[in-house]
Amino acid sequence: VCHTELDEIEGRTPPPRLPIVLGHQVVGRVESAAAGFQRGERVGVAWIFSACGVCDFCRRGEENLCAQFQATGRDANGGYAERMTVPAAFVFAIPEIFADAEAAPLLCAGAIGYRSLRLTGLQDGQNLGLTGFGASAHLVLKLAQQQFPQAKIFVFARSESERAFALELGAAWAGDTEEKTPEKLHAIIDTTPVWRPVVAALENLAPGGRLVINAIRKEEADKSALLQLNYPSHLWLEKEIKTVANVSRRDVAEFLALAAQIPIKPEVQEFPLEEANTALRELKARKIRGAKVLRIF
């Protein structure tokens, strides 16, 4: 279960046609064998359902920027179902080390977090901030601890339970989304659906720091917070803002292999498919500890 599904339901990134089956972090078994996969083999499907394969972006490995990018569960039917059809070229083998419920969040929350961390340009020993502490951020924390063992990780979250969870996983500091950190941060990854944390994050950045916004869409309710931007304190001294757009197959494949090697496993809360609305409502209310997963079988 992903916040992007709330964006689809609430109209921020609406499906081009209705009805549509949601779900883009899918683990299942191959029913009809295709090139490279055997019947019964366990596989995963991520946010990237397909791309054209011939444009400049696709040819240089940036298929996430393809104008014909198709998203699972938005442009094509997704995994909130007993069966789905997906192009074999966009299916991933799941490492045996992961249970089904552990593997599902790796396909989006993990892969997009992996891409976000790479885009920060973080170096070992530097300070990393994570704004919001849901499925993606808690996996980024685990990954950063392994890739950058000397880095300090600072977590911003609205709820006390999320902050406590971050400290439990080894964060150096945890505070509210608009608090000032005791040290400036070299990079921050924002996973929130709103704007106020973006403004606060820019103030916490060190000179030359980079803010990476990991969100398909932002909500409109607090967009006026951007009027608080002050050039000297928020943007000057070569601070950068970069967004993450979708994921590529390379992101997913690399992260699955890396997560299996380390290993990195998400904290999960399971719900039966019949309780999908409950899981989505809890996600919207920020009742989160790791990732929410729907079990169909």
C-alpha atoms as an extended CHARMM CRD file, in Angstrom:
* protein
*
       297  EXT
         1         1  VAL       CA              0.0000000000        0.0000000000        0.0000000000  PROA      1               0.0000000000
         2         2  CYS       CA              1.4970000000        3.3330000000       -1.1050000000  PROA      2               0.0000000000
         3         3  HSD       CA              0.5900000000        6.9960000000       -0.6630000000  PROA      3               0.0000000000
         4         4  THR       CA              0.5420000000        7.2940000000       -4.4560000000  PROA      4               0.0000000000
         5         5  GLU       CA             -2.6530000000        5.2390000000       -4.3410000000  PROA      5               0.0000000000
         6         6  LEU       CA             -4.1950000000        8.0300000000       -2.2740000000  PROA      6               0.0000000000
         7         7  ASP       CA             -3.0050000000       10.4630000000       -4.9550000000  PROA      7               0.0000000000
         8         8  GLU       CA             -4.8320000000        8.3750000000       -7.5560000000  PROA      8               0.0000000000
         9         9  ILE       CA             -8.0110000000        8.0610000000       -5.4840000000  PROA      9               0.0000000000
        10        10  GLU       CA             -8.0810000000       11.7610000000       -4.5690000000  PROA      10              0.0000000000
        11        11  GLY       CA             -7.3410000000       12.9680000000       -8.1080000000  PROA      11              0.0000000000
        12        12  ARG       CA             -3.7900000000       14.3300000000       -7.9060000000  PROA      12              0.0000000000
        13        13  THR       CA             -2.5270000000       11.7560000000      -10.4000000000  PROA      13              0.0000000000
        14        14  PRO       CA             -5.7830000000       10.3450000000      -11.7690000000  PROA      14              0.0000000000
        15        15  PRO       CA             -5.9170000000        7.1800000000      -13.8660000000  PROA      15              0.0000000000
        16        16  PRO       CA             -6.5830000000        7.9880000000      -17.5470000000  PROA      16              0.0000000000
        17        17  ARG       CA             -9.5150000000        5.5750000000      -17.5360000000  PROA      17              0.0000000000
        18        18  LEU       CA            -11.8870000000        4.0390000000      -15.0260000000  PROA      18              0.0000000000
        19        19  PRO       CA            -12.4020000000        1.5250000000      -13.6070000000  PROA      19              0.0000000000
        20        20  ILE       CA             -8.8050000000        0.7120000000      -12.6960000000  PROA      20              0.0000000000
        21        21  VAL       CA             -7.2850000000       -1.7780000000      -10.2560000000  PROA      21              0.0000000000
        22        22  LEU       CA             -4.8030000000       -0.1040000000       -7.9070000000  PROA      22              0.0000000000
        23        23  GLY       CA             -1.5560000000       -1.5560000000       -6.5910000000  PROA      23              0.0000000000
        24        24  HSD       CA              2.0240000000       -1.2740000000       -7.8000000000  PROA      24              0.0000000000
        25        25  GLN       CA              4.1070000000       -3.2500000000       -5.2840000000  PROA      25              0.0000000000
        26        26  VAL       CA              3.0320000000       -6.7260000000       -6.2950000000  PROA      26              0.0000000000
        27        27  VAL       CA              4.4180000000      -10.1740000000       -5.5160000000  PROA      27              0.0000000000
        28        28  GLY       CA              2.8790000000      -13.2790000000       -7.0400000000  PROA      28              0.0000000000
        29        29  ARG       CA              3.4470000000      -16.4480000000       -9.0420000000  PROA      29              0.0000000000
        30        30  VAL       CA              3.7200000000      -16.7770000000      -12.8070000000  PROA      30              0.0000000000
        31        31  GLU       CA              0.5890000000      -18.4340000000      -14.1690000000  PROA      31              0.0000000000
        32        32  SER       CA              1.3580000000      -18.2830000000      -17.9100000000  PROA      32              0.0000000000
        33        33  ALA       CA              5.0360000000      -18.8310000000      -18.6800000000  PROA      33              0.0000000000
        34        34  ALA       CA              6.8270000000      -16.1350000000      -20.6660000000  PROA      34              0.0000000000
        35        35  ALA       CA             10.3680000000      -15.4910000000      -21.8570000000  PROA      35              0.0000000000
        36        36  GLY       CA             12.7420000000      -15.7660000000      -18.9080000000  PROA      36              0.0000000000
        37        37  PHE       CA             10.1500000000      -17.0080000000      -16.3990000000  PROA      37              0.0000000000
        38        38  GLN       CA              8.6950000000      -20.4060000000      -15.5610000000  PROA      38              0.0000000000
        39        39  ARG       CA              5.1600000000      -21.2260000000      -14.4750000000  PROA      39              0.0000000000
        40        40  GLY       CA              4.9870000000      -21.0590000000      -10.6720000000  PROA      40              0.0000000000
        41        41  GLU       CA              8.0520000000      -18.8290000000      -10.3250000000  PROA      41              0.0000000000
        42        42  ARG       CA              7.7370000000      -16.0450000000       -7.7650000000  PROA      42              0.0000000000
        43        43  VAL       CA              8.0460000000      -12.5850000000       -9.3040000000  PROA      43              0.0000000000
        44        44  GLY       CA              7.3890000000       -8.9370000000       -8.5630000000  PROA      44              0.0000000000
        45        45  VAL       CA              5.8770000000       -5.9880000000      -10.4050000000  PROA      45              0.0000000000
        46        46  ALA       CA              6.8450000000       -2.4030000000       -9.6090000000  PROA      46              0.0000000000
        47        47  TRP       CA              5.5030000000        1.0880000000      -10.4170000000  PROA      47              0.0000000000
        48        48  ILE       CA              7.0670000000        0.8940000000      -13.8930000000  PROA      48              0.0000000000
        49        49  PHE       CA              4.6360000000       -1.1420000000      -16.0130000000  PROA      49              0.0000000000
        50        50  SER       CA              6.1980000000       -0.2350000000      -19.3660000000  PROA      50              0.0000000000
        51        51  ALA       CA              8.0760000000        2.3950000000      -21.3720000000  PROA      51              0.0000000000
        52        52  CYS       CA              8.5340000000        2.8800000000      -25.1130000000  PROA      52              0.0000000000
        53        53  GLY       CA             12.1240000000        1.5990000000      -25.2750000000  PROA      53              0.0000000000
        54        54  VAL       CA             13.0900000000        3.7610000000      -28.2640000000  PROA      54              0.0000000000
        55        55  CYS       CA             13.1100000000        7.4110000000      -27.1270000000  PROA      55              0.0000000000
        56        56  ASP       CA             16.2800000000        9.2410000000      -26.0890000000  PROA      56              0.0000000000
        57        57  PHE       CA             15.4880000000        8.7300000000      -22.4040000000  PROA      57              0.0000000000
        58        58  CYS       CA             14.9070000000        4.9910000000      -22.7700000000  PROA      58              0.0000000000
        59        59  ARG       CA             18.0230000000        4.5050000000      -24.8860000000  PROA      59              0.0000000000
        60        60  ARG       CA             20.2140000000        6.0800000000      -22.2310000000  PROA      60              0.0000000000
        61        61  GLY       CA             18.6800000000        4.1490000000      -19.3440000000  PROA      61              0.0000000000
        62        62  GLU       CA             16.3310000000        6.8800000000      -18.1070000000  PROA      62              0.0000000000
        63        63  GLU       CA             13.0750000000        5.1260000000      -18.9640000000  PROA      63              0.0000000000
        64        64  ASN       CA             11.5370000000        6.6690000000      -15.8540000000  PROA      64              0.0000000000
        65        65  LEU       CA             11.4280000000        9.9430000000      -17.8530000000  PROA      65              0.0000000000
        66        66  CYS       CA              9.8700000000        8.3900000000      -20.9770000000  PROA      66              0.0000000000
        67        67  ALA       CA              6.8600000000       10.3350000000      -22.2860000000  PROA      67              0.0000000000
        68        68  GLN       CA              5.0760000000        7.0020000000      -22.7510000000  PROA      68              0.0000000000
        69        69  PHE       CA              5.8690000000        5.7560000000      -19.2320000000  PROA      69              0.0000000000
        70        70  GLN       CA              3.0360000000        3.5550000000      -18.0030000000  PROA      70              0.0000000000
        71        71  ALA       CA              2.4670000000        3.1250000000      -14.2670000000  PROA      71              0.0000000000
        72        72  THR       CA              1.1810000000       -0.0820000000      -12.7110000000  PROA      72              0.0000000000
        73        73  GLY       CA             -2.1310000000        0.4920000000      -10.9750000000  PROA      73              0.0000000000
        74        74  ARG       CA             -2.7080000000        3.8270000000      -12.6890000000  PROA      74              0.0000000000
        75        75  ASP       CA             -2.2610000000        3.3910000000      -16.4430000000  PROA      75              0.0000000000
        76        76  ALA       CA             -2.7020000000       -0.3970000000      -16.3130000000  PROA      76              0.0000000000
        77        77  ASN       CA             -4.4690000000       -2.6630000000      -13.8450000000  PROA      77              0.0000000000
        78        78  GLY       CA             -2.4250000000       -3.3780000000      -10.7470000000  PROA      78              0.0000000000
        79        79  GLY       CA             -2.1420000000       -5.8070000000       -7.8920000000  PROA      79              0.0000000000
        80        80  TYR       CA             -5.2030000000       -5.2490000000       -5.6930000000  PROA      80              0.0000000000
        81        81  ALA       CA             -6.5420000000       -8.3980000000       -7.3480000000  PROA      81              0.0000000000
        82        82  GLU       CA             -6.1340000000      -12.1580000000       -7.5830000000  PROA      82              0.0000000000
        83        83  ARG       CA             -4.5960000000      -11.9380000000      -11.0610000000  PROA      83              0.0000000000
        84        84  MET       CA             -2.9580000000       -9.3540000000      -13.2850000000  PROA      84              0.0000000000
        85        85  THR       CA             -1.2250000000       -9.2280000000      -16.6620000000  PROA      85              0.0000000000
        86        86  VAL       CA              2.1310000000       -7.5050000000      -17.0990000000  PROA      86              0.0000000000
        87        87  PRO       CA              4.7940000000       -7.3830000000      -19.8480000000  PROA      87              0.0000000000
        88        88  ALA       CA              7.4560000000      -10.0160000000      -19.1020000000  PROA      88              0.0000000000
        89        89  ALA       CA             10.2260000000       -7.4690000000      -19.7160000000  PROA      89              0.0000000000
        90        90  PHE       CA              9.0040000000       -5.4750000000      -16.7040000000  PROA      90              0.0000000000
        91        91  VAL       CA              8.8160000000       -8.3460000000      -14.2150000000  PROA      91              0.0000000000
        92        92  PHE       CA             11.4390000000       -9.0090000000      -11.5290000000  PROA      92              0.0000000000
        93        93  ALA       CA             12.6020000000      -12.2370000000       -9.9330000000  PROA      93              0.0000000000
        94        94  ILE       CA             12.2620000000      -12.0700000000       -6.1420000000  PROA      94              0.0000000000
        95        95  PRO       CA             15.2730000000      -13.2000000000       -4.0710000000  PROA      95              0.0000000000
        96        96  GLU       CA             14.4740000000      -16.2330000000       -1.9180000000  PROA      96              0.0000000000
        97        97  ILE       CA             15.5980000000      -14.4760000000        1.2730000000  PROA      97              0.0000000000
        98        98  PHE       CA             12.4030000000      -12.3940000000        1.3330000000  PROA      98              0.0000000000
        99        99  ALA       CA              8.9420000000      -13.5150000000        2.3460000000  PROA      99              0.0000000000
       100       100  ASP       CA              6.1800000000      -12.2450000000        0.0510000000  PROA      100             0.0000000000
       101       101  ALA       CA              5.1440000000       -9.4970000000        2.4780000000  PROA      101             0.0000000000
       102       102  GLU       CA              8.7630000000       -8.3940000000        2.8990000000  PROA      102             0.0000000000
       103       103  ALA       CA              9.4100000000       -8.2800000000       -0.8410000000  PROA      103             0.0000000000
       104       104  ALA       CA              6.3930000000       -6.1810000000       -1.8400000000  PROA      104             0.0000000000
       105       105  PRO       CA              7.5060000000       -2.8520000000       -0.2630000000  PROA      105             0.0000000000
       106       106  LEU       CA             10.9590000000       -3.2180000000       -1.8060000000  PROA      106             0.0000000000
       107       107  LEU       CA              9.4480000000       -2.8550000000       -5.2800000000  PROA      107             0.0000000000
       108       108  CYS       CA              8.3610000000        0.7730000000       -4.7820000000  PROA      108             0.0000000000
       109       109  ALA       CA              9.1540000000        2.1790000000       -1.3340000000  PROA      109             0.0000000000
       110       110  GLY       CA             12.5720000000        0.5470000000       -1.4590000000  PROA      110             0.0000000000
       111       111  ALA       CA             13.4060000000        1.1860000000       -5.1060000000  PROA      111             0.0000000000
       112       112  ILE       CA             12.3130000000        4.8370000000       -5.0680000000  PROA      112             0.0000000000
       113       113  GLY       CA             14.1620000000        5.3180000000       -1.7880000000  PROA      113             0.0000000000
       114       114  TYR       CA             17.2760000000        3.7880000000       -3.3460000000  PROA      114             0.0000000000
       115       115  ARG       CA             17.0100000000        6.1510000000       -6.3030000000  PROA      115             0.0000000000
       116       116  SER       CA             16.4570000000        9.1220000000       -3.9800000000  PROA      116             0.0000000000
       117       117  LEU       CA             19.5010000000        8.2840000000       -1.8700000000  PROA      117             0.0000000000
       118       118  ARG       CA             21.6470000000        7.9520000000       -4.9770000000  PROA      118             0.0000000000
       119       119  LEU       CA             20.4600000000       11.3380000000       -6.2410000000  PROA      119             0.0000000000
       120       120  THR       CA             21.4810000000       13.0710000000       -2.9970000000  PROA      120             0.0000000000
       121       121  GLY       CA             25.1530000000       12.5200000000       -3.8070000000  PROA      121             0.0000000000
       122       122  LEU       CA             25.7090000000       11.7960000000       -0.1000000000  PROA      122             0.0000000000
       123       123  GLN       CA             29.2130000000       10.8690000000        1.0140000000  PROA      123             0.0000000000
       124       124  ASP       CA             30.1320000000        8.8540000000        4.0790000000  PROA      124             0.0000000000
       125       125  GLY       CA             30.4720000000       11.0300000000        7.1570000000  PROA      125             0.0000000000
       126       126  GLN       CA             27.9500000000       13.6100000000        5.9680000000  PROA      126             0.0000000000
       127       127  ASN       CA             24.5720000000       14.2950000000        7.5840000000  PROA      127             0.0000000000
       128       128  LEU       CA             21.3940000000       12.9540000000        5.9660000000  PROA      128             0.0000000000
       129       129  GLY       CA             17.8770000000       14.1350000000        6.7680000000  PROA      129             0.0000000000
       130       130  LEU       CA             14.6760000000       12.1550000000        6.1580000000  PROA      130             0.0000000000
       131       131  THR       CA             11.4380000000       14.1400000000        6.1990000000  PROA      131             0.0000000000
       132       132  GLY       CA              8.5000000000       11.8570000000        6.8770000000  PROA      132             0.0000000000
       133       133  PHE       CA              9.0830000000        8.3330000000        8.1680000000  PROA      133             0.0000000000
       134       134  GLY       CA              6.8730000000        5.8920000000        6.3440000000  PROA      134             0.0000000000
       135       135  ALA       CA              7.6440000000        2.8850000000        4.1630000000  PROA      135             0.0000000000
       136       136  SER       CA             10.2440000000        4.5050000000        1.9150000000  PROA      136             0.0000000000
       137       137  ALA       CA             12.0690000000        6.5390000000        4.5610000000  PROA      137             0.0000000000
       138       138  HSD       CA             12.4980000000        3.6420000000        6.9810000000  PROA      138             0.0000000000
       139       139  LEU       CA             14.0900000000        1.5870000000        4.1910000000  PROA      139             0.0000000000
       140       140  VAL       CA             16.3520000000        4.5030000000        3.2200000000  PROA      140             0.0000000000
       141       141  LEU       CA             17.5120000000        4.7350000000        6.8360000000  PROA      141             0.0000000000
       142       142  LYS       CA             18.4210000000        1.0460000000        6.8430000000  PROA      142             0.0000000000
       143       143  LEU       CA             20.1910000000        1.3700000000        3.4870000000  PROA      143             0.0000000000
       144       144  ALA       CA             22.1050000000        4.5280000000        4.4330000000  PROA      144             0.0000000000
       145       145  GLN       CA             23.3160000000        2.8990000000        7.6420000000  PROA      145             0.0000000000
       146       146  GLN       CA             24.9430000000        0.1920000000        5.5250000000  PROA      146             0.0000000000
       147       147  GLN       CA             26.2590000000        2.2950000000        2.6470000000  PROA      147             0.0000000000
       148       148  PHE       CA             27.3720000000        5.2800000000        4.7390000000  PROA      148             0.0000000000
       149       149  PRO       CA             28.1850000000        3.9160000000        8.2120000000  PROA      149             0.0000000000
       150       150  GLN       CA             29.7580000000        7.1980000000        9.3820000000  PROA      150             0.0000000000
       151       151  ALA       CA             26.7820000000        9.3360000000        8.3240000000  PROA      151             0.0000000000
       152       152  LYS       CA             24.4120000000       10.7490000000       10.9190000000  PROA      152             0.0000000000
       153       153  ILE       CA             20.7380000000       10.3650000000       10.0600000000  PROA      153             0.0000000000
       154       154  PHE       CA             18.2040000000       12.9520000000       11.2350000000  PROA      154             0.0000000000
       155       155  VAL       CA             14.4900000000       12.1570000000       10.9540000000  PROA      155             0.0000000000
       156       156  PHE       CA             11.5960000000       14.6340000000       10.8050000000  PROA      156             0.0000000000
       157       157  ALA       CA              8.1080000000       13.2560000000       11.4760000000  PROA      157             0.0000000000
       158       158  ARG       CA              4.8140000000       14.6730000000       12.6980000000  PROA      158             0.0000000000
       159       159  SER       CA              3.8600000000       11.8410000000       15.0290000000  PROA      159             0.0000000000
       160       160  GLU       CA              5.6240000000       10.8150000000       18.2120000000  PROA      160             0.0000000000
       161       161  SER       CA              5.2880000000        7.1540000000       17.2320000000  PROA      161             0.0000000000
       162       162  GLU       CA              7.1390000000        7.7220000000       13.9450000000  PROA      162             0.0000000000
       163       163  ARG       CA              9.9010000000        9.6220000000       15.7460000000  PROA      163             0.0000000000
       164       164  ALA       CA             10.2350000000        6.8470000000       18.3290000000  PROA      164             0.0000000000
       165       165  PHE       CA             10.3720000000        4.2570000000       15.5380000000  PROA      165             0.0000000000
       166       166  ALA       CA             13.1680000000        6.2020000000       13.8170000000  PROA      166             0.0000000000
       167       167  LEU       CA             15.2320000000        6.3190000000       17.0070000000  PROA      167             0.0000000000
       168       168  GLU       CA             14.5740000000        2.6170000000       17.5380000000  PROA      168             0.0000000000
       169       169  LEU       CA             16.0770000000        1.9370000000       14.1050000000  PROA      169             0.0000000000
       170       170  GLY       CA             19.1730000000        3.9990000000       14.8970000000  PROA      170             0.0000000000
       171       171  ALA       CA             18.5030000000        7.5940000000       13.8260000000  PROA      171             0.0000000000
       172       172  ALA       CA             20.8570000000       10.0840000000       15.4850000000  PROA      172             0.0000000000
       173       173  TRP       CA             18.0110000000       12.5580000000       16.0760000000  PROA      173             0.0000000000
       174       174  ALA       CA             14.2650000000       12.7290000000       15.5370000000  PROA      174             0.0000000000
       175       175  GLY       CA             12.0560000000       15.8060000000       15.6730000000  PROA      175             0.0000000000
       176       176  ASP       CA              8.9430000000       17.4180000000       14.2630000000  PROA      176             0.0000000000
       177       177  THR       CA              8.8700000000       18.2100000000       10.5430000000  PROA      177             0.0000000000
       178       178  GLU       CA              9.4140000000       21.9210000000       11.1910000000  PROA      178             0.0000000000
       179       179  GLU       CA             12.0810000000       21.7010000000       13.8910000000  PROA      179             0.0000000000
       180       180  LYS       CA             15.6290000000       22.9440000000       13.4100000000  PROA      180             0.0000000000
       181       181  THR       CA             18.3030000000       20.2870000000       13.6510000000  PROA      181             0.0000000000
       182       182  PRO       CA             21.3020000000       20.6230000000       15.9940000000  PROA      182             0.0000000000
       183       183  GLU       CA             23.5630000000       20.3100000000       12.9360000000  PROA      183             0.0000000000
       184       184  LYS       CA             23.1490000000       21.3880000000        9.3140000000  PROA      184             0.0000000000
       185       185  LEU       CA             22.4240000000       18.5950000000        6.8420000000  PROA      185             0.0000000000
       186       186  HSD       CA             24.2910000000       17.8590000000        3.6230000000  PROA      186             0.0000000000
       187       187  ALA       CA             21.2770000000       16.1380000000        2.0480000000  PROA      187             0.0000000000
       188       188  ILE       CA             17.5940000000       15.6900000000        2.8430000000  PROA      188             0.0000000000
       189       189  ILE       CA             15.0610000000       13.3260000000        1.2830000000  PROA      189             0.0000000000
       190       190  ASP       CA             11.4650000000       14.5370000000        1.5960000000  PROA      190             0.0000000000
       191       191  THR       CA              8.8430000000       11.7900000000        1.4340000000  PROA      191             0.0000000000
       192       192  THR       CA              5.8990000000       13.8190000000        2.7400000000  PROA      192             0.0000000000
       193       193  PRO       CA              2.7830000000       14.6260000000        0.6660000000  PROA      193             0.0000000000
       194       194  VAL       CA              2.7450000000       18.2930000000        1.7600000000  PROA      194             0.0000000000
       195       195  TRP       CA              4.7290000000       21.5320000000        1.3600000000  PROA      195             0.0000000000
       196       196  ARG       CA              5.5420000000       22.9180000000        4.8140000000  PROA      196             0.0000000000
       197       197  PRO       CA              8.2710000000       20.3220000000        5.4520000000  PROA      197             0.0000000000
       198       198  VAL       CA              9.9580000000       21.3670000000        2.1960000000  PROA      198             0.0000000000
       199       199  VAL       CA             10.3810000000       24.9290000000        3.4320000000  PROA      199             0.0000000000
       200       200  ALA       CA             11.6990000000       23.7260000000        6.7880000000  PROA      200             0.0000000000
       201       201  ALA       CA             14.0790000000       21.2910000000        5.0990000000  PROA      201             0.0000000000
       202       202  LEU       CA             15.6610000000       24.0290000000        2.9930000000  PROA      202             0.0000000000
       203       203  GLU       CA             16.4610000000       25.9760000000        6.1480000000  PROA      203             0.0000000000
       204       204  ASN       CA             18.1490000000       22.9020000000        7.6480000000  PROA      204             0.0000000000
       205       205  LEU       CA             20.3530000000       22.3260000000        4.5940000000  PROA      205             0.0000000000
       206       206  ALA       CA             24.0520000000       23.1130000000        4.7760000000  PROA      206             0.0000000000
       207       207  PRO       CA             25.5770000000       25.3650000000        2.0800000000  PROA      207             0.0000000000
       208       208  GLY       CA             25.7930000000       23.3430000000       -1.1290000000  PROA      208             0.0000000000
       209       209  GLY       CA             23.2770000000       20.8330000000        0.2370000000  PROA      209             0.0000000000
       210       210  ARG       CA             20.6320000000       19.0770000000       -1.8190000000  PROA      210             0.0000000000
       211       211  LEU       CA             16.9580000000       18.4490000000       -1.0940000000  PROA      211             0.0000000000
       212       212  VAL       CA             15.5130000000       15.4880000000       -3.0060000000  PROA      212             0.0000000000
       213       213  ILE       CA             11.7100000000       15.4060000000       -3.1490000000  PROA      213             0.0000000000
       214       214  ASN       CA             10.5110000000       11.8090000000       -3.3110000000  PROA      214             0.0000000000
       215       215  ALA       CA              6.8300000000       12.1770000000       -4.1910000000  PROA      215             0.0000000000
       216       216  ILE       CA              4.7430000000       11.6060000000       -7.3050000000  PROA      216             0.0000000000
       217       217  ARG       CA              2.4720000000       14.5010000000       -6.3130000000  PROA      217             0.0000000000
       218       218  LYS       CA              2.0670000000       17.0330000000       -3.4850000000  PROA      218             0.0000000000
       219       219  GLU       CA             -1.2210000000       18.0060000000       -1.8740000000  PROA      219             0.0000000000
       220       220  GLU       CA             -2.5640000000       21.5400000000       -2.3490000000  PROA      220             0.0000000000
       221       221  ALA       CA             -3.8430000000       22.3260000000        1.1620000000  PROA      221             0.0000000000
       222       222  ASP       CA             -0.6570000000       23.9670000000        2.4610000000  PROA      222             0.0000000000
       223       223  LYS       CA              0.8310000000       25.1590000000       -0.8250000000  PROA      223             0.0000000000
       224       224  SER       CA              0.7460000000       28.7380000000        0.5020000000  PROA      224             0.0000000000
       225       225  ALA       CA              3.6410000000       27.7340000000        2.7830000000  PROA      225             0.0000000000
       226       226  LEU       CA              5.8990000000       28.2670000000       -0.2280000000  PROA      226             0.0000000000
       227       227  LEU       CA              5.2740000000       32.0070000000        0.1700000000  PROA      227             0.0000000000
       228       228  GLN       CA              7.4420000000       31.7780000000        3.2890000000  PROA      228             0.0000000000
       229       229  LEU       CA             10.5150000000       31.0190000000        1.1970000000  PROA      229             0.0000000000
       230       230  ASN       CA             13.2760000000       33.4760000000        1.9770000000  PROA      230             0.0000000000
       231       231  TYR       CA             16.0820000000       33.4780000000       -0.5560000000  PROA      231             0.0000000000
       232       232  PRO       CA             19.0030000000       34.0720000000        1.8610000000  PROA      232             0.0000000000
       233       233  SER       CA             17.9810000000       31.4180000000        4.4090000000  PROA      233             0.0000000000
       234       234  HSD       CA             16.3030000000       28.8340000000        2.1780000000  PROA      234             0.0000000000
       235       235  LEU       CA             18.0060000000       28.9050000000       -1.2190000000  PROA      235             0.0000000000
       236       236  TRP       CA             21.2170000000       30.9060000000       -1.2500000000  PROA      236             0.0000000000
       237       237  LEU       CA             24.7130000000       29.3940000000       -0.9320000000  PROA      237             0.0000000000
       238       238  GLU       CA             24.1360000000       26.9440000000       -3.7800000000  PROA      238             0.0000000000
       239       239  LYS       CA             21.4100000000       24.8630000000       -2.1680000000  PROA      239             0.0000000000
       240       240  GLU       CA             19.7030000000       22.5440000000       -4.6480000000  PROA      240             0.0000000000
       241       241  ILE       CA             16.2490000000       21.0320000000       -5.0690000000  PROA      241             0.0000000000
       242       242  LYS       CA             15.8180000000       17.8720000000       -7.1360000000  PROA      242             0.0000000000
       243       243  THR       CA             12.7510000000       15.7240000000       -7.6860000000  PROA      243             0.0000000000
       244       244  VAL       CA             12.4820000000       11.9950000000       -8.2150000000  PROA      244             0.0000000000
       245       245  ALA       CA             10.3310000000       10.9130000000      -11.1560000000  PROA      245             0.0000000000
       246       246  ASN       CA              9.1740000000        7.2970000000      -11.1260000000  PROA      246             0.0000000000
       247       247  VAL       CA             11.6950000000        4.4350000000      -11.1480000000  PROA      247             0.0000000000
       248       248  SER       CA             13.5770000000        2.5410000000      -13.8240000000  PROA      248             0.0000000000
       249       249  ARG       CA             13.9880000000       -1.2190000000      -14.0980000000  PROA      249             0.0000000000
       250       250  ARG       CA             17.6190000000       -0.7280000000      -13.1500000000  PROA      250             0.0000000000
       251       251  ASP       CA             16.5860000000        0.9200000000       -9.8620000000  PROA      251             0.0000000000
       252       252  VAL       CA             14.3410000000       -1.9900000000       -8.9350000000  PROA      252             0.0000000000
       253       253  ALA       CA             16.7600000000       -4.7480000000       -9.9670000000  PROA      253             0.0000000000
       254       254  GLU       CA             19.7470000000       -3.1260000000       -8.2560000000  PROA      254             0.0000000000
       255       255  PHE       CA             17.8720000000       -2.4920000000       -5.0420000000  PROA      255             0.0000000000
       256       256  LEU       CA             16.4540000000       -6.0230000000       -4.8540000000  PROA      256             0.0000000000
       257       257  ALA       CA             19.9580000000       -7.4480000000       -5.2540000000  PROA      257             0.0000000000
       258       258  LEU       CA             21.4490000000       -5.0290000000       -2.7250000000  PROA      258             0.0000000000
       259       259  ALA       CA             18.6800000000       -5.5840000000       -0.1790000000  PROA      259             0.0000000000
       260       260  ALA       CA             19.1670000000       -9.3520000000       -0.4520000000  PROA      260             0.0000000000
       261       261  GLN       CA             22.9280000000       -9.0490000000       -0.0740000000  PROA      261             0.0000000000
       262       262  ILE       CA             22.9690000000       -6.7990000000        3.0360000000  PROA      262             0.0000000000
       263       263  PRO       CA             20.1550000000       -7.8850000000        3.8670000000  PROA      263             0.0000000000
       264       264  ILE       CA             17.5350000000       -5.1490000000        4.3230000000  PROA      264             0.0000000000
       265       265  LYS       CA             13.9860000000       -6.1130000000        5.2470000000  PROA      265             0.0000000000
       266       266  PRO       CA             11.0530000000       -3.7650000000        5.8280000000  PROA      266             0.0000000000
       267       267  GLU       CA              8.8870000000       -3.6530000000        8.9130000000  PROA      267             0.0000000000
       268       268  VAL       CA              5.4210000000       -4.6490000000        7.6840000000  PROA      268             0.0000000000
       269       269  GLN       CA              1.7930000000       -4.5790000000        8.8030000000  PROA      269             0.0000000000
       270       270  GLU       CA             -0.4000000000       -7.0600000000        6.9230000000  PROA      270             0.0000000000
       271       271  PHE       CA             -4.0710000000       -6.6330000000        6.0120000000  PROA      271             0.0000000000
       272       272  PRO       CA             -6.3590000000       -8.9580000000        4.0420000000  PROA      272             0.0000000000
       273       273  LEU       CA             -7.3670000000       -7.5490000000        0.6570000000  PROA      273             0.0000000000
       274       274  GLU       CA            -10.8900000000       -7.0060000000        2.0070000000  PROA      274             0.0000000000
       275       275  GLU       CA             -9.4370000000       -4.4270000000        4.4130000000  PROA      275             0.0000000000
       276       276  ALA       CA             -7.6590000000       -2.3690000000        1.7430000000  PROA      276             0.0000000000
       277       277  ASN       CA             -9.7450000000        0.6980000000        2.6080000000  PROA      277             0.0000000000
       278       278  THR       CA             -8.7500000000        0.3770000000        6.2660000000  PROA      278             0.0000000000
       279       279  ALA       CA             -5.0770000000        0.2680000000        5.3000000000  PROA      279             0.0000000000
       280       280  LEU       CA             -5.4890000000        3.3160000000        3.0560000000  PROA      280             0.0000000000
       281       281  ARG       CA             -7.3570000000        5.2650000000        5.7290000000  PROA      281             0.0000000000
       282       282  GLU       CA             -4.6390000000        4.4830000000        8.2730000000  PROA      282             0.0000000000
       283       283  LEU       CA             -1.9890000000        5.5850000000        5.7820000000  PROA      283             0.0000000000
       284       284  LYS       CA             -3.7920000000        8.8750000000        5.2210000000  PROA      284             0.0000000000
       285       285  ALA       CA             -4.0270000000        9.3730000000        8.9960000000  PROA      285             0.0000000000
       286       286  ARG       CA             -0.2750000000        8.6770000000        9.3180000000  PROA      286             0.0000000000
       287       287  LYS       CA             -0.8590000000        5.5490000000       11.3960000000  PROA      287             0.0000000000
       288       288  ILE       CA              2.3360000000        4.0420000000       10.0750000000  PROA      288             0.0000000000
       289       289  ARG       CA              5.0630000000        1.7250000000       11.2500000000  PROA      289             0.0000000000
       290       290  GLY       CA              7.0780000000        0.6680000000        8.2330000000  PROA      290             0.0000000000
       291       291  ALA       CA              4.9720000000       -0.5410000000        5.3050000000  PROA      291             0.0000000000
       292       292  LYS       CA              1.3800000000       -1.7260000000        4.9300000000  PROA      292             0.0000000000
       293       293  VAL       CA              0.8690000000       -4.8610000000        2.8370000000  PROA      293             0.0000000000
       294       294  LEU       CA             -2.3060000000       -6.4820000000        1.4950000000  PROA      294             0.0000000000
       295       295  ARG       CA             -2.4350000000      -10.2770000000        1.4780000000  PROA      295             0.0000000000
       296       296  ILE       CA             -4.6580000000      -11.8850000000       -1.1480000000  PROA      296             0.0000000000
       297       297  PHE       CA             -3.8360000000      -15.5840000000       -0.7250000000  PROA      297             0.0000000000
